[in-house]
């Protein structure tokens, strides 16, 4: 009976972690409509929920999302800092395309119940 409960608890934790990962991908996508605030909310959710995914295939998604968020924030800051030089718009476009790329790859991997291979998709 105890083994069955452990399996059920593990399945529940995995399902909960998968919902958190999906929510963070949604927050990252909503960044375009709400000026970056959902990106920060996604990072907070990520740090709260990542302990339950340790050792599972979902751990790679949590790492992927954190890296995506921090590099996106840095890209937005660099864009703002160089906007008056005329380079900011190009930095912003590259950052947005990179964010869309990362969200798309992560979302498809999540829907296929696969880990994100960060070495393959840098």
N, C-alpha and C positions, 0 to 999 in steps of 0.2 A: 504494500500500500504506500509506503514511504517513497519508493522509487517512482511510482505513478504520480504522486504529488509533486516530486521534484521535476519531472518532465512537464507536468502541467504548469508549474510555476515558471519554468524556463521558457515555455511557449508563450506564456502571458507576458513575461519580461521582454521577449523578443518582439512580440506584437506591439507592445507599448513603445519600445525603442523605434520600431519601424514607423509608428505614427508620429513620433517626435521628429524623425528624419524627414518625413513627408511634410510636416508642418514647417520645418526650417527651410526646405526647398521652396515652399510657398512664400514664406517670408522673404526669401531672397528674390523671388520673382516680383513680389509686390514693392520691392525697393524702387522700381521705376515709377510707380504711381505716388509714392509717399516720401520721396526725397531721402531715402536711406534709412529712415527710422526702423522699418521692418528688418533691415539687415542687422542692426544692433539687437533687436528683440530675438532674432534667430540665433545670434551668438550666445545670448543669455540662456535660451532654451537648450542650446547645444551643450553648454557647460553643465547645466542642471541634469540633463538626461544621459550624458555619455558614460557614466559609471556603470549603467545597466547593460551596456553593449560591449563591455570589455571582453575580448576573447571571441567575439562573434564576427560574422561577416559585416555586420552593421558598423563596427568600430571604424572601418575605413571610410564610411560615409560621414561620420562625425568629424574625423580628421580632415577630410576633403572639404567639408562645409566651413570649418574654422579657417583653413588656409584661404578658401575662396573669399570669405568675409574680410579678413585682414588685408589681403592684397587688393581687394576692391576698395576698401576704405583708403588705403595708401594711394591708389590710382585716382580716386576722387579728390584727395587732398593735393596731390601733385597737379592735377588738372586745374584746380582752383588757384594754385600758386603760380601757374604758368599761363593762365588765361590771358592776362594783359600782354603777354609776349606774342600771342597768336598761336602758341603751341598747345594751349590748354584744350582747345576743341578736339585736337587730334588725340591727345592723351585720354580725354573723356570718351571718344569713340572707341579707342582700343580697349579701354577698361570695360565699357558696356558690352562690347562684343565678347571679351574674355569671360565676363560674368554670365552672359547667355550660354556660351559654350560649356562652362562648368556646371551650370544648372541643368542643362539638357543632358549631358553625359551622366551626371549623378542621378537624375530622375529616371532615365532609361535603365540604368544599372539597378536602381532600387525596385523598379517594377518587374525586373527579371530576377529579383532576389539574389543579386550578385554583389560582390564587393566592388568598390571602385579601385581600379589598379592605378594608383597615383604615379607609379614609375612609368607606366605606359602612356598616360595622359598628363603631361606636365603643363 
